[in-house]
Amino acid sequence: MQRGICNCVCTLVEKIEVWSCGAFLAFLLALSRVYVGVHYPFDVVSGVLVALIAFLLVR
C-alpha cells in the first residue's frame, strides 16, 4: 500500500515538472515572437487565450 502512494506522488511531481517546463518554453517562444517583431503583443496574448480555452475544453 505504501509503495502505491509513493508512486502516485512521484508521478504527480513529474507531471508538474513537465507542465512547468512546457509552459516556460511556450512563454519564451511567445516573448521571442514579440521581440523579433514577427507579432504584436496583442496577437501573442490572443493566441495564448485561445490555446488556454481550447485546453480547458478538451481536458
LUMZANU-509173 format. One record per residue (C-alpha): residue in three letters; x, y, z. Coordinates in steps of 0.05 Angstrom, whole numbers, plus 5000, padded with zeros to 4 digits. Layout:
N
{rest->ALA east->X north->Y up->Z}
...
This chain:
59
{rest->MET east->5000 north->5000 up->5000}
{rest->GLN east->5055 north->5048 up->5019}
{rest->ARG east->5091 north->5037 up->4953}
{rest->GLY east->5029 north->5054 up->4912}
{rest->ILE east->5021 north->5121 up->4946}
{rest->CYS east->5094 north->5138 up->4934}
{rest->ASN east->5087 north->5121 up->4860}
{rest->CYS east->5026 north->5167 up->4853}
{rest->VAL east->5062 north->5225 up->4887}
{rest->CYS east->5124 north->5216 up->4844}
{rest->THR east->5081 north->5214 up->4782}
{rest->LEU east->5045 north->5278 up->4803}
{rest->VAL east->5110 north->5314 up->4816}
{rest->GLU east->5138 north->5292 up->4749}
{rest->LYS east->5075 north->5316 up->4714}
{rest->ILE east->5081 north->5384 up->4748}
{rest->GLU east->5154 north->5389 up->4727}
{rest->VAL east->5138 north->5372 up->4655}
{rest->TRP east->5080 north->5421 up->4651}
{rest->SER east->5120 north->5477 up->4682}
{rest->CYS east->5178 north->5466 up->4634}
{rest->GLY east->5129 north->5466 up->4576}
{rest->ALA east->5095 north->5529 up->4600}
{rest->PHE east->5162 north->5563 up->4609}
{rest->LEU east->5184 north->5544 up->4538}
{rest->ALA east->5118 north->5569 up->4510}
{rest->PHE east->5127 north->5635 up->4547}
{rest->LEU east->5197 north->5643 up->4519}
{rest->LEU east->5172 north->5628 up->4449}
{rest->ALA east->5117 north->5679 up->4455}
{rest->LEU east->5165 north->5730 up->4482}
{rest->SER east->5214 north->5717 up->4425}
{rest->ARG east->5158 north->5728 up->4374}
{rest->VAL east->5146 north->5798 up->4401}
{rest->TYR east->5220 north->5813 up->4410}
{rest->VAL east->5237 north->5795 up->4338}
{rest->GLY east->5178 north->5836 up->4314}
{rest->VAL east->5141 north->5780 up->4279}
{rest->HIS east->5078 north->5791 up->4320}
{rest->TYR east->5046 north->5846 up->4361}
{rest->PRO east->5037 north->5834 up->4436}
{rest->PHE east->4961 north->5831 up->4426}
{rest->ASP east->4969 north->5775 up->4376}
{rest->VAL east->5010 north->5734 up->4425}
{rest->VAL east->4963 north->5746 up->4483}
{rest->SER east->4903 north->5728 up->4439}
{rest->GLY east->4938 north->5664 up->4418}
{rest->VAL east->4952 north->5645 up->4490}
{rest->LEU east->4879 north->5657 up->4509}
{rest->VAL east->4853 north->5615 up->4451}
{rest->ALA east->4902 north->5559 up->4470}
{rest->LEU east->4880 north->5561 up->4543}
{rest->ILE east->4806 north->5558 up->4525}
{rest->ALA east->4819 north->5500 up->4477}
{rest->PHE east->4859 north->5464 up->4531}
{rest->LEU east->4803 north->5472 up->4582}
{rest->LEU east->4750 north->5449 up->4533}
{rest->VAL east->4789 north->5386 up->4512}
{rest->ARG east->4812 north->5369 up->4582}
